[in-house]
Amino acid sequence: MNGMSDVRLALHSQELEAGQERATAAPVGSRWSLFWQRRHTRKALLTLTREQLLDVGLTVEQARQEGLKPFWRS
């Protein structure tokens, strides 16, 4: 499996799907596209289990802090 975990593959597929939806909403590289990507990935972090977070190298607290950041902050 080339060292990629099931969680990373699932997250990658979600990012690809979000990218396809976003492609019609905003041009690639636009500020809104970046904001949408941040919002989507931060929201996804809040739904991961403790085991999935450990698999991607994050603690629950790190994921919570990142997930609750406003989309306009990097």
Secondary structure as the mmCIF struct_conf table of DSSP 4:
data_model
#
loop_
_struct_conf.conf_type_id
_struct_conf.id
_struct_conf.beg_label_comp_id
_struct_conf.beg_label_asym_id
_struct_conf.beg_label_seq_id
_struct_conf.end_label_comp_id
_struct_conf.end_label_asym_id
_struct_conf.end_label_seq_id
TURN_TY1_P TURN_TY1_P1 ASN A 2 GLY A 3
HELX_RH_AL_P HELX_RH_AL_P1 ASP A 6 ALA A 25
BEND BEND1 ALA A 26 ALA A 26
TURN_TY1_P TURN_TY1_P2 VAL A 28 GLY A 29
BEND BEND2 SER A 30 SER A 30
HELX_RH_AL_P HELX_RH_AL_P2 ARG A 31 LEU A 45
TURN_TY1_P TURN_TY1_P3 LEU A 46 THR A 47
HELX_RH_AL_P HELX_RH_AL_P3 ARG A 50 VAL A 56
TURN_TY1_P TURN_TY1_P4 GLY A 57 GLY A 57
HELX_RH_AL_P HELX_RH_AL_P4 VAL A 60 GLY A 67
TURN_TY1_P TURN_TY1_P5 LEU A 68 LEU A 68
BEND BEND3 LYS A 69 LYS A 69
TURN_TY1_P TURN_TY1_P6 PHE A 71 TRP A 72
#
